[in-house]
Amino acid sequence: MTSGRAKKPLQAAVEANGDGTRLDRWLSVQWPEWSRTRWQGAVRGGLVQVDGRRVTAPATPLQVGEVVWVDGEPDEDPDALVLNYEPPPLPIPIRFEDAYLLIVAKPAGVVVHPAPANWHNTLVHALWNELQPDPEATVRPGIVHRLDRDTSGLMVVARDARTRERLSRSIQDHLVERRYWALIRGVLDPPAGRIEAPIGRDPRDRRKMAVVRDGRPSATRYRTLARWRGYTLLELSLETGRTHQIRVHLAHLGFPVAGDRVYGGSEELGLRAQALHAFHLAFRHPVDRGVRLLGFEPVPGSWAGPLAELGQPLEGSLPPGMCVPSAILPGAVIGAGACGDDDAAAGR
């Protein structure tokens, strides 16, 4: 990609006459100023989203009510989508890196990759010089999973297309462990369990997700770590990886993540964003299969005030991991930063 100004994004909803239509055919009817061939190139190039999911197969059938986003006007060459790749205002700490991948600590407030509402200052912008061009992921090279804008924590990013494919396959096969801490409003009972409820677009607000009857199967496991009067600290793991899954499942049960203004939280405990943090990441190296990487990231400093305000838990205790240095194992490769240090250097 080259420097320049991004082309204007496009958006439209699928109406009844488009139900079941191939994506490329629907696009060429919706915006006939571009040929179907050009639309096929745009889809394969990763420029098209359907209900928030990046779609790369031109033959994908559409359903009525789905919202289609196009990240810029199509071109004969999908790489012709122009973006400004400047570093975001926050440094992105790199906790581990080798020739194939990086493990980074994404701060809250940083969007993972460019999208119609956020063309600048994304994680991809910050890591652009660390990544090789990827013809099948022009707008989000190296990205194999995401964290919501206001969720902090560990992510693995591939340096090249082959590594991205292998990591994506590992995630699809449930071979990548991802665990989260969430501070929720209320006291969830039972203290441990499994939430299974289908997730899809919220029919009342297409910008949000919700538990809906015809949604995609979704499951989240949780266990209670500590309880206060009116709040609970949970550890959660994902069996599936739907958009906003943890936040939607907890809000559906009536226990929204503290500070999550989108899904029922509020400006509570001085939180600047939802209290959701990806603290644990573990997987077998996609190239050197004899190596298993284990990552840990303490909560950011923005949690210190709310936890201090809550005080000593009435039941349980804070996990010791909330106050030890971040690390990527094996080899005890200690990353930068310490518990509550938002300003850790992004050193190697």
N, C-alpha and C positions, 0 to 999 in steps of 0.2 A: 504494500500500500504506500501511497505517497501522501505528503502533506497537502492540505487543501481544505476545502469547505465541503461538509457533508451535503449530499443531495436530500431533498425534502422527503421524509418518510410518508408512507401511504397507509391508510387503514379503512377497512370496510367490514360489515357483518354479512354473513351468508344468509340470504333470504330463502323462502320456500322453493323457488325455482332453481336454486343451486344445490339443494340437498342431494347428496350422492355423487355430485360432479367431481371429476378429477381436479386437483388443485391447479395444475398448469392451464387447463381449459377454462376454469372459472376466472383465473387471473387475466387471461387474454380477453375474456368477455367484459370483465369489470373495468379493465384499463386497456382498451383496444389500440391505443396509440403505440403499444409495444407488442411485438409478435409473440406467438406461443413459444417459438424457439428461444427467444430472449428470456421469456419467463421461466422456461425450463432451466436455463443457465443460472438465473437468479435463485431459483429454489435449490439447485445442487450446490450453489455457492454459499448457502447458509444465510441468505438475506431475508427469508420468509419465516414468520412465526404464525402458528394457529393456536389461539387461546393460550398464548404465552409459551408454547413449545416450539422450539426450532425444528422445522420440517425440511428434509433434504431430498425427499422422494417426490418427483413431479406428479406421480399417479395417485398420491394420497387422496382418498375420498373425503369430501367435506360433509359436515352436518349442519342443518339449519340452526342458526343462532351462534355459531362459532364466529370469533372475531379474527380476521387476518390482518397481520401487520407486515409491512414491507420496509426493510431498513434502507431506504433510499430507492431511487428509480433504477429499474433493471438496465443492464448494459450487456453487450456481447460478451464481455469479460467480467465475470462476477467480482474479480479483484479490483475493478474500476470504482467500486464504492470508496469514496475518499473520506478519510477521517483525520482529525488532528490528533497526533500521538504525542501528547505532552504529559509529563509526570503529574500525578494528582498532588494536592497540597499536603496530604499525609504520606510519609514514607511507608512502604510496605515491607515489614521485616521478613527476611528470608531465613527460615530456621534450618533448612537443609537444602543442599543442591548437589547435583552431579551432572554428567553429560546428558542425562535423559530427562530429568524432572526437577522441580522445585517444590518444597513444602513451605508455604507462606502463612503468616498470621494476618488475616484480613481484619482491619479495624472496622468497627461499626461506622456506618455513614458512607461507606465506599461501595459503589455498584460494581458487580463482577465484570460485566462486559458491556460494550456499547449497545444501546437499544433506543427506540424512538424517543423516549422521554429522557434519556441520559446519554448524550453523545460524547461527553468529555469526562475527564478525571475518573476513569474506571480502573479496576485492577489490571485489565489488559493493557491500558495505556502505560501504567507504571512498569509493567514487566515486558513491554514491547521489545526492548533491546536484548532481553534474555531468551526470546523465542525465535524459532525458525519459521519462515512462511509456511502456511498450511493451506493448500488450495481448496480443501473441503471444509474449512472453518475460517473464512476470511475475516469475519467480524469478531470471532471469539477463539483465536488460535490457542491451543493448549488447554482449553477449559473442558473438564470432564464432569464436574459437578459444581453446584453453586451454593452460596449462602445469600440469604436475603440482605438487602442493603444495610439494615440496622442490626444484623446478627454478626457478631465477631467470632473469630476463631480460625482453626486450621483448615487449609485447603491444599490439595496437591494439584500442580499444574504441569502439563507435559511440555517439554521443549520442542518436540517434533511430532509429525503426523503419526509415525509408527507407534511411538510411545502413547500418544493420545488414544489410538485405537485399542491398544492392549489394556490401558487403564479403564477405558470405557467398558470393555468386556468384563473386566474384573468387578466393576461396580454392578453391571447388569446381572452377574452371577453371584452377587452378594458376598464377594470375597474381600471387600473393603469395609473395615469396622469404623463407624462414625458415631461418637457419643457426644451428648450435649448436656449442659447444665441449664436449667430454667427456673427462675423464681416466679411462682405463680400466685395469683390472688385466690385465697381460700385454702381449705384443707381437704385434699383429695383422699377419698376413702373408696376402696381399700388402698393401703399404702404402697402397694406394688401391683402391677397388672399389665394388661395389653388392651390398647384401644384399637378397635377395628371398625372403620366406617368409611364408605366411599367418598372420594373428594372430586369435585368438579367446579366449573365456573359458577359463581353465585348468580342465580337468575335475576336477582334484584339489583346487582351491581357487578357488571362484567369485569371490573378491575380487581375484584376480590375472588377468593376461593371459598368454598363452603362444603359441608357434608350434604350431598344430594343423592337421591335414589339411584340415578343412572351414572354416578361418578365412577372414577377408576378405583379399583380395590386398593385400600391403604391401611397400613398397620403400624402402630407405634408402641414400643414397650417402655415402661417407666418404673422407677422405684423411688421412694421417698428417702431423702438424706437428712433433712431437718425441718422442723415445724416451729412457727411462731404464731402468735395470735393473729389470724387473718391471712397468713402467708405460708407457703411451703416451697422448699428447695427440692427439685427433682433431678435425677439423672435419667436421660432418655436415649433410646437407640431406635433407629429406623429399620423396619423390614422392607419398606418401599420408600421411594424418594419423590413424592409429589410436591408441587409448589406450595410453600407455606404449610407443609404438613403438620408439624408439631403445633404451630400456632392455631391452625384450624381445628385440630383434634381437641386440644385443650379448651379452646373457646366453645366448642360444641358441647362439652361436658359442663360448661359453666365456670371454668377455672382459667381465665385468660392469663397469658404471660404478662407479668407486671410491666407497665410502661408501653404495652402494645396498643397504640391508639387506633389501629386499623381493626383489630379483632377483640375489642371490648375492654382493653386496659385503659389506663388514664395517666395523667401526669402525677404519678405517685412516687413517694420516697425519693424525690429529686432525680429520678431516672431521665436521661436524655433520649433513650431508645429502649426497645424491648429488652428485658433481661434474659437473653438467650445467647448461649456461647458454646461453640463447638470446641470442646477441650481435648478430645481424643481422636486420633487417626491412626489406623494400623492396616498394613497391607504388605503383600509380598512384592518385591521389586519386579516391575514388568519386564525387565531385560535380564538382570542378574537374579535368577529365580532362587538362588541359595540365600538371599538376603531378605529378611523381613524388617520393614521399617515400622517403628512405633513412635508416635509423636504425642506430646502433651503440651498444652498451652494454658497458663493460668488466666483467670478472669482479668479483664482490663481494669484500669483504675476507676472507671465510672461506676463499678460495683461497690467500691469501698464505702462511699457515703450511705447508700441504702442498707448495706449489711451492718454498718455501725448504728444506724437508726433503729434497725430491728433488734440489735443487741443479742444477748445469749439466747439460743434456741430453747424452747420449752421442751422439745423432744428431739433426739438425734443430735448431730453436730455437723459443722462444716467439714467437708472432706479435706484431709491434709494437703491434697494437691492444689488447693486454692492459694497456698502460700509457699510454693517451692519454685525454683527456676524452671523455665520452659526447657524442654529437651527433645531431641530426636534420637532414638536408639535404633540399632545397636551401636556399640562403640562409645556409648556415653558422650555423644557429640552434643555439648550443651549449647543451646541457642542463646541469643541475646535476650535480655529482659528478666524481670523478676515479678513476683506477685504484685499486681496493682501498678505496674510501670507502663504507662501508655506511651512513653517517649523513648522506648528502647531503640537502640540503633538498628538499622537494617543491615548489619554487618554479616560477613560470611563466616 
